Amino acid sequence: MSRQAAWYRRVFRFTLVSPRGFLIVAATLTALFLICHVAGWREHTSVLCGQLPKGGAEADWALATGLAYALFYVALVLLVPILTLAAGVFALLQRPIRPNVAESEPK
């Protein structure tokens, strides 16, 4: 098996409800928002206030991109921090509890 195929299996074979799954979803949402931001879709959010650009096809495109940018922004602000914190708490709760060996030995 090639190295690239092994990496692909490790990254994309995950359980959604796990610390790793939460972090992968958070990273994916962040990457999608950054793509929208770099593409310049932020200026198209003005259509949400009713300021449509002139032209038929351009107005439809501005509406779609503005709505997508707003949705990914809300996901970035609300979901990514929650998923990141939940992954940390979930990982801590999955750690096995080891008894203190020094206290369990008879004196």
DSSP file (Angstrom, degrees, kcal/mol; ACC not computed):
  #  RESIDUE AA STRUCTURE BP1 BP2  ACC     N-H-->O    O-->H-N    N-H-->O    O-->H-N    TCO  KAPPA ALPHA  PHI   PSI    X-CA   Y-CA   Z-CA
    1    1 A M              0   0    0      0, 0.0     2,-0.0     0, 0.0     0, 0.0   0.000 360.0 360.0 360.0 136.3    0.0    0.0    0.0
    2    2 A S     >  -     0   0    0      1,-0.1     4,-1.9     4,-0.0     5,-0.2  -0.287 360.0-116.0 -74.7 161.8    1.4    3.4   -0.9
    3    3 A R  H  > S+     0   0    0      1,-0.2     4,-2.2     2,-0.2     5,-0.2   0.878 115.2  53.1 -64.1 -38.7    2.1    6.1    1.7
    4    4 A Q  H  > S+     0   0    0      1,-0.2     4,-2.4     2,-0.2    -1,-0.2   0.892 108.3  49.7 -66.2 -39.7   -0.6    8.4    0.2
    5    5 A A  H  > S+     0   0    0      2,-0.2     4,-2.2     1,-0.2    -1,-0.2   0.883 110.3  50.8 -66.8 -37.9   -3.3    5.7    0.4
    6    6 A A  H  X S+     0   0    0     -4,-1.9     4,-2.1     2,-0.2    -2,-0.2   0.902 110.9  48.6 -66.0 -40.4   -2.4    5.0    4.0
    7    7 A W  H  X S+     0   0    0     -4,-2.2     4,-2.4     2,-0.2     5,-0.2   0.919 110.2  52.0 -64.0 -43.2   -2.6    8.7    4.9
    8    8 A Y  H  X S+     0   0    0     -4,-2.4     4,-2.6     1,-0.2     5,-0.2   0.908 110.4  48.0 -60.2 -43.2   -6.0    8.9    3.1
    9    9 A R  H  X S+     0   0    0     -4,-2.2     4,-1.3     1,-0.2    -1,-0.2   0.894 111.9  49.9 -65.7 -39.4   -7.3    6.0    5.1
   10   10 A R  H  < S+     0   0    0     -4,-2.1    -2,-0.2     2,-0.2    -1,-0.2   0.893 117.7  39.1 -66.4 -39.2   -6.1    7.4    8.4
   11   11 A V  H  < S+     0   0    0     -4,-2.4    -2,-0.2     1,-0.2    -3,-0.2   0.929 122.8  36.3 -78.6 -45.8   -7.6   10.8    7.8
   12   12 A F  H  < S+     0   0    0     -4,-2.6     2,-0.9    -5,-0.2    -2,-0.2   0.485  99.1  77.5 -95.9  -2.6  -10.9   10.0    6.1
   13   13 A R     <  +     0   0    0     -4,-1.3     2,-0.3    -5,-0.2    -1,-0.2  -0.778  69.9 128.7-103.2  87.7  -11.8    6.8    8.1
   14   14 A F        -     0   0    0     -2,-0.9     2,-0.5     7,-0.0     3,-0.1  -0.948  62.1-112.8-138.2 156.6  -13.0    8.3   11.3
   15   15 A T        -     0   0    0     -2,-0.3     6,-0.4     1,-0.1     3,-0.2  -0.780  23.4-140.8 -87.9 132.3  -16.0    8.1   13.5
   16   16 A L  S    S+     0   0    0     -2,-0.5     2,-1.5     1,-0.3    -1,-0.1   0.894  95.9  57.8 -63.1 -40.4  -18.0   11.4   13.5
   17   17 A V  S    S+     0   0    0      4,-0.1    -1,-0.3    -3,-0.1     3,-0.1  -0.621  91.2  88.0 -95.0  78.2  -18.7   11.2   17.2
   18   18 A S  S  > S-     0   0    0     -2,-1.5     4,-2.7    -3,-0.2     5,-0.2  -0.953  90.8-100.6-158.7 162.6  -15.2   11.1   18.5
   19   19 A P  H  > S+     0   0    0      0, 0.0     4,-2.1     0, 0.0     5,-0.2   0.916 124.9  47.8 -58.0 -41.5  -12.5   13.6   19.4
   20   20 A R  H  > S+     0   0    0      2,-0.2     4,-2.2     1,-0.2     5,-0.2   0.904 111.2  50.8 -65.6 -40.9  -10.8   13.1   16.1
   21   21 A G  H  > S+     0   0    0     -6,-0.4     4,-2.3     2,-0.2    -1,-0.2   0.902 109.0  50.9 -63.5 -41.7  -14.1   13.4   14.2
   22   22 A F  H  X S+     0   0    0     -4,-2.7     4,-2.3     1,-0.2    -1,-0.2   0.913 111.9  47.4 -61.3 -42.7  -15.0   16.7   16.0
   23   23 A L  H  X S+     0   0    0     -4,-2.1     4,-2.4    -5,-0.2    -2,-0.2   0.861 110.7  51.4 -69.4 -35.0  -11.6   18.1   15.1
   24   24 A I  H  X S+     0   0    0     -4,-2.2     4,-2.2     2,-0.2    -1,-0.2   0.908 111.3  47.5 -67.8 -40.9  -11.8   17.1   11.5
   25   25 A V  H  X S+     0   0    0     -4,-2.3     4,-2.5     2,-0.2    -2,-0.2   0.914 112.7  49.6 -65.2 -42.1  -15.3   18.6   11.1
   26   26 A A  H  X S+     0   0    0     -4,-2.3     4,-2.1     1,-0.2    -2,-0.2   0.904 112.3  47.5 -63.0 -41.6  -14.0   21.8   12.8
   27   27 A A  H  X S+     0   0    0     -4,-2.4     4,-2.4     2,-0.2    -1,-0.2   0.876 111.2  51.4 -67.6 -36.8  -11.0   22.0   10.5
   28   28 A T  H  X S+     0   0    0     -4,-2.2     4,-2.5     2,-0.2    -2,-0.2   0.921 110.2  48.3 -65.9 -44.4  -13.2   21.4    7.4
   29   29 A L  H  X S+     0   0    0     -4,-2.5     4,-2.2     2,-0.2    -2,-0.2   0.897 112.4  49.7 -62.5 -39.7  -15.6   24.2    8.4
   30   30 A T  H  X S+     0   0    0     -4,-2.1     4,-2.5     2,-0.2    -2,-0.2   0.921 111.0  48.9 -64.5 -43.8  -12.6   26.5    8.9
   31   31 A A  H  X S+     0   0    0     -4,-2.4     4,-2.1     1,-0.2    -2,-0.2   0.902 110.9  50.2 -63.6 -41.1  -11.1   25.6    5.6
   32   32 A L  H  X S+     0   0    0     -4,-2.5     4,-2.1     2,-0.2    -1,-0.2   0.898 111.3  48.8 -65.3 -39.2  -14.4   26.2    3.8
   33   33 A F  H  X S+     0   0    0     -4,-2.2     4,-2.6     2,-0.2    -2,-0.2   0.922 110.2  51.1 -65.2 -42.4  -14.8   29.6    5.4
   34   34 A L  H  X S+     0   0    0     -4,-2.5     4,-2.7     1,-0.2     5,-0.2   0.877 108.7  51.8 -63.7 -36.6  -11.2   30.5    4.5
   35   35 A I  H  X S+     0   0    0     -4,-2.1     4,-1.9     2,-0.2    -1,-0.2   0.927 111.6  46.7 -63.4 -44.6  -11.9   29.5    0.9
   36   36 A C  H  <>S+     0   0    0     -4,-2.1     5,-2.1     2,-0.2     4,-0.4   0.898 114.1  48.5 -63.1 -40.3  -15.0   31.7    0.8
   37   37 A H  H ><5S+     0   0    0     -4,-2.6     3,-1.1     1,-0.2     5,-0.3   0.919 112.0  47.1 -68.3 -44.3  -13.2   34.6    2.4
   38   38 A V  H 3<5S+     0   0    0     -4,-2.7    -1,-0.2     1,-0.3    -2,-0.2   0.841 106.4  59.7 -66.3 -32.5  -10.2   34.4    0.0
   39   39 A A  T 3<5S-     0   0    0     -4,-1.9    -1,-0.3    -5,-0.2    -2,-0.2   0.615 115.9-116.9 -71.4 -11.3  -12.6   34.2   -2.9
   40   40 A G  T X 5 +     0   0    0     -3,-1.1     3,-0.7    -4,-0.4     4,-0.2   0.761  68.5 140.8  85.3  25.3  -14.0   37.6   -1.9
   41   41 A W  G > < +     0   0    0     -5,-2.1     3,-1.0     1,-0.2     4,-0.3   0.583  51.3  85.0 -77.9  -7.7  -17.5   36.5   -1.1
   42   42 A R  G >  S+     0   0    0     -6,-0.3     3,-1.6    -5,-0.3    -1,-0.2   0.883  84.5  56.3 -61.6 -37.7  -17.7   38.8    2.0
   43   43 A E  G X  S+     0   0    0     -3,-0.7     3,-0.8     1,-0.3    -1,-0.3   0.711  97.6  64.1 -69.0 -18.1  -18.7   41.8   -0.2
   44   44 A H  G X  S+     0   0    0     -3,-1.0     3,-1.4    -4,-0.2    22,-0.3   0.508  77.0  85.9 -83.5  -3.4  -21.7   39.8   -1.5
   45   45 A T  G X   +     0   0    0     -3,-1.6     3,-1.5    -4,-0.3     4,-0.3   0.616  67.9  83.3 -71.3  -8.4  -23.3   39.6    2.0
   46   46 A S  G X >S+     0   0    0     -3,-0.8     5,-1.6     1,-0.3     3,-1.4   0.747  75.4  71.0 -64.2 -21.9  -24.9   43.0    1.3
   47   47 A V  G X 5S+     0   0    0     -3,-1.4     3,-1.0     1,-0.3    -1,-0.3   0.748  85.1  67.4 -67.2 -20.9  -27.6   41.1   -0.6
   48   48 A L  G < 5S+     0   0    0     -3,-1.5    -1,-0.3     1,-0.2    -2,-0.2   0.734 100.2  49.4 -70.6 -19.8  -28.9   39.9    2.8
   49   49 A C  G < 5S-     0   0    0     -3,-1.4    -1,-0.2    -4,-0.3    -2,-0.2   0.428 128.1 -98.0 -94.5  -1.6  -29.8   43.5    3.6
   50   50 A G  T < 5S+     0   0    0     -3,-1.0     2,-1.2    -4,-0.3    -3,-0.2   0.517  82.2 131.7  99.5   6.5  -31.6   43.9    0.3
   51   51 A Q      < -     0   0    0     -5,-1.6    -1,-0.2     0, 0.0    -2,-0.1  -0.727  35.8-176.3 -93.8  89.2  -28.9   45.7   -1.7
   52   52 A L        -     0   0    0     -2,-1.2     7,-0.1    -5,-0.1     2,-0.1  -0.648  24.3-120.6 -86.9 140.1  -28.9   43.6   -4.9
   53   53 A P        -     0   0    0      0, 0.0     2,-0.2     0, 0.0     6,-0.1  -0.384  39.3 -92.8 -71.5 159.1  -26.4   44.3   -7.7
   54   54 A K  S    S+     0   0    0      4,-0.1     4,-0.1    -2,-0.1     2,-0.1  -0.492  88.6  54.4 -74.0 141.2  -27.7   45.3  -11.1
   55   55 A G  S  > S-     0   0    0     -2,-0.2     4,-1.0     3,-0.1     5,-0.1  -0.061  77.3-110.4 111.4 146.8  -28.2   42.4  -13.5
   56   56 A G  H  > S+     0   0    0      2,-0.2     4,-1.6     3,-0.1     5,-0.1   0.969 110.6  35.1 -76.6 -56.7  -30.1   39.2  -13.4
   57   57 A A  H  > S+     0   0    0      1,-0.2     4,-2.2     2,-0.2     5,-0.2   0.861 117.3  54.5 -69.9 -34.6  -27.4   36.5  -13.3
   58   58 A E  H  > S+     0   0    0      1,-0.2     4,-2.5     2,-0.2    -1,-0.2   0.867 106.3  52.1 -66.7 -35.8  -25.1   38.6  -11.2
   59   59 A A  H  X S+     0   0    0     -4,-1.0     4,-2.2     2,-0.2    -1,-0.2   0.896 109.8  48.8 -67.1 -40.0  -27.8   39.1   -8.6
   60   60 A D  H  X S+     0   0    0     -4,-1.6     4,-2.3     2,-0.2    -2,-0.2   0.915 113.0  47.3 -65.0 -42.6  -28.4   35.4   -8.3
   61   61 A W  H  X S+     0   0    0     -4,-2.2     4,-2.8     1,-0.2     5,-0.3   0.911 112.0  50.3 -64.8 -42.2  -24.7   34.7   -7.9
   62   62 A A  H  X S+     0   0    0     -4,-2.5     4,-2.4     1,-0.2     5,-0.2   0.886 110.6  50.0 -64.5 -38.3  -24.4   37.4   -5.3
   63   63 A L  H  X S+     0   0    0     -4,-2.2     4,-2.1     2,-0.2    -2,-0.2   0.930 113.3  45.4 -65.2 -45.0  -27.3   36.0   -3.3
   64   64 A A  H  X S+     0   0    0     -4,-2.3     4,-2.2     2,-0.2    -2,-0.2   0.933 117.4  42.8 -65.7 -46.4  -25.9   32.5   -3.4
   65   65 A T  H  X S+     0   0    0     -4,-2.8     4,-2.5     2,-0.2    -1,-0.2   0.878 114.0  51.3 -70.6 -36.6  -22.3   33.5   -2.5
   66   66 A G  H  X S+     0   0    0     -4,-2.4     4,-2.2   -22,-0.3    -1,-0.2   0.906 112.3  46.4 -65.4 -40.7  -23.4   36.0    0.2
   67   67 A L  H  X S+     0   0    0     -4,-2.1     4,-2.4    -5,-0.2    -2,-0.2   0.906 112.6  49.9 -67.7 -41.4  -25.6   33.4    1.8
   68   68 A A  H  X S+     0   0    0     -4,-2.2     4,-2.4     2,-0.2     5,-0.2   0.920 111.4  49.0 -62.7 -43.3  -22.9   30.7    1.7
   69   69 A Y  H  X S+     0   0    0     -4,-2.5     4,-2.3     1,-0.2    -2,-0.2   0.924 111.6  49.1 -62.2 -44.4  -20.4   33.2    3.3
   70   70 A A  H  X S+     0   0    0     -4,-2.2     4,-2.3     1,-0.2    -1,-0.2   0.904 111.9  48.7 -63.6 -41.0  -22.8   34.1    6.0
   71   71 A L  H  X S+     0   0    0     -4,-2.4     4,-2.2     1,-0.2    -1,-0.2   0.915 113.3  46.0 -65.8 -43.4  -23.5   30.4    6.8
   72   72 A F  H  X S+     0   0    0     -4,-2.4     4,-2.3     2,-0.2    -1,-0.2   0.839 111.3  53.8 -69.3 -31.4  -19.9   29.5    6.9
   73   73 A Y  H  X S+     0   0    0     -4,-2.3     4,-2.5    -5,-0.2     5,-0.2   0.935 109.9  46.4 -65.8 -45.5  -19.1   32.5    9.1
   74   74 A V  H  X>S+     0   0    0     -4,-2.3     4,-2.8     1,-0.2     5,-0.6   0.905 112.8  50.5 -62.9 -40.7  -21.8   31.5   11.6
   75   75 A A  I  X>S+     0   0    0     -4,-2.2     5,-1.8     1,-0.2     4,-1.1   0.902 111.2  49.0 -63.0 -40.0  -20.4   28.0   11.6
   76   76 A L  I  <5S+     0   0    0     -4,-2.3    -2,-0.2     3,-0.2    -1,-0.2   0.909 117.0  40.7 -66.1 -41.4  -16.9   29.3   12.2
   77   77 A V  I  <5S+     0   0    0     -4,-2.5    -2,-0.2    -5,-0.1    -1,-0.2   0.871 130.6  23.1 -77.1 -37.1  -18.0   31.5   15.1
   78   78 A L  I  X5S+     0   0    0     -4,-2.8     4,-0.9    -5,-0.2    -3,-0.2   0.897 127.4  34.5 -98.1 -48.5  -20.4   29.1   16.8
   79   79 A L  I  X<S+     0   0    0     -4,-1.1     4,-3.1    -5,-0.6     5,-0.3   0.881 108.1  59.2 -82.8 -39.0  -19.6   25.5   15.8
   80   80 A V  H  ><S+     0   0    0     -5,-1.8     4,-2.3     1,-0.2     5,-0.2   0.926 108.6  44.1 -62.8 -46.8  -15.8   25.4   15.5
   81   81 A P  H  > S+     0   0    0      0, 0.0     4,-2.5     0, 0.0     5,-0.2   0.913 115.7  49.2 -63.5 -38.2  -15.1   26.6   19.1
   82   82 A I  H  X S+     0   0    0     -4,-0.9     4,-2.6     1,-0.2    -2,-0.2   0.932 112.8  46.7 -64.7 -45.2  -17.8   24.2   20.5
   83   83 A L  H  X S+     0   0    0     -4,-3.1     4,-2.1     2,-0.2    -1,-0.2   0.880 112.5  50.6 -64.5 -37.4  -16.5   21.3   18.5
   84   84 A T  H  X S+     0   0    0     -4,-2.3     4,-1.7    -5,-0.3    -2,-0.2   0.935 113.8  43.3 -67.3 -46.0  -12.9   22.0   19.6
   85   85 A L  H  X S+     0   0    0     -4,-2.5     4,-2.4     1,-0.2     5,-0.2   0.899 113.3  52.6 -65.2 -39.8  -13.8   22.2   23.2
   86   86 A A  H  X S+     0   0    0     -4,-2.6     4,-2.8    -5,-0.2    -1,-0.2   0.878 106.5  53.6 -64.2 -37.0  -16.0   19.1   23.0
   87   87 A A  H  X S+     0   0    0     -4,-2.1     4,-2.3     2,-0.2    -1,-0.2   0.906 109.8  48.3 -64.0 -40.5  -13.1   17.2   21.4
   88   88 A G  H  X S+     0   0    0     -4,-1.7     4,-2.0     2,-0.2    -2,-0.2   0.927 114.8  43.6 -64.9 -45.3  -10.8   18.1   24.3
   89   89 A V  H  X S+     0   0    0     -4,-2.4     4,-2.3     2,-0.2    -2,-0.2   0.907 113.9  51.3 -66.3 -41.4  -13.4   17.1   26.9
   90   90 A F  H  X S+     0   0    0     -4,-2.8     4,-1.3    -5,-0.2    -2,-0.2   0.901 109.8  49.8 -62.6 -41.6  -14.3   14.0   25.1
   91   91 A A  H  X S+     0   0    0     -4,-2.3     4,-0.7     1,-0.2    -1,-0.2   0.892 110.7  49.8 -65.5 -39.3  -10.6   13.0   24.8
   92   92 A L  H >< S+     0   0    0     -4,-2.0     3,-0.6     1,-0.2    -1,-0.2   0.891 110.0  50.6 -65.8 -38.2  -10.1   13.6   28.5
   93   93 A L  H 3< S+     0   0    0     -4,-2.3    -1,-0.2     1,-0.2    -2,-0.2   0.758 106.4  55.8 -72.0 -23.4  -13.1   11.5   29.4
   94   94 A Q  H 3< S+     0   0    0     -4,-1.3    -1,-0.2    -5,-0.2    -2,-0.2   0.636  82.5 105.6 -83.5 -13.7  -11.9    8.6   27.2
   95   95 A R  S << S-     0   0    0     -4,-0.7     2,-0.1    -3,-0.6    -3,-0.0  -0.428  80.3-111.2 -66.3 138.2   -8.5    8.4   29.0
   96   96 A P        -     0   0    0      0, 0.0     2,-0.7     0, 0.0    -1,-0.1  -0.436  24.7-124.0 -70.3 144.2   -8.4    5.3   31.3
   97   97 A I        -     0   0    0     -2,-0.1    -3,-0.0    -3,-0.1     0, 0.0  -0.802  27.3-161.6 -90.8 117.9   -8.3    6.1   35.0
   98   98 A R        -     0   0    0     -2,-0.7     2,-0.1     1,-0.0     3,-0.0  -0.860  16.6-125.0-102.6 130.2   -5.3    4.5   36.6
   99   99 A P        -     0   0    0      0, 0.0     2,-0.5     0, 0.0     3,-0.1  -0.418  35.4 -98.7 -69.4 150.0   -5.2    3.9   40.3
  100  100 A N     >  -     0   0    0      1,-0.2     4,-1.3    -2,-0.1     3,-0.3  -0.578  30.6-154.9 -71.0 118.2   -2.2    5.4   42.1
  101  101 A V  H  > S+     0   0    0     -2,-0.5     4,-1.0     1,-0.2    -1,-0.2   0.857  89.3  57.5 -66.9 -36.2    0.2    2.5   42.5
  102  102 A A  H  4 S+     0   0    0      1,-0.2    -1,-0.2     2,-0.2     3,-0.2   0.850 108.3  45.9 -65.2 -34.6    1.9    4.1   45.5
  103  103 A E  H  4 S+     0   0    0     -3,-0.3    -1,-0.2     1,-0.2    -2,-0.2   0.778 108.2  56.1 -79.7 -26.5   -1.3    4.3   47.5
  104  104 A S  H  < S+     0   0    0     -4,-1.3    -1,-0.2    -3,-0.1    -2,-0.2   0.656  86.0  94.3 -83.9 -14.5   -2.5    0.8   46.7
  105  105 A E  S  < S-     0   0    0     -4,-1.0     2,-0.1    -3,-0.2     0, 0.0  -0.584  81.1-117.8 -77.8 136.3    0.7   -1.0   48.0
  106  106 A P              0   0    0      0, 0.0    -1,-0.1     0, 0.0    -2,-0.1  -0.445 360.0 360.0 -71.9 147.9    0.4   -2.2   51.6
  107  107 A K              0   0    0     -2,-0.1    -2,-0.0     0, 0.0     0, 0.0   0.398 360.0 360.0-104.8 360.0    2.9   -0.6   54.1
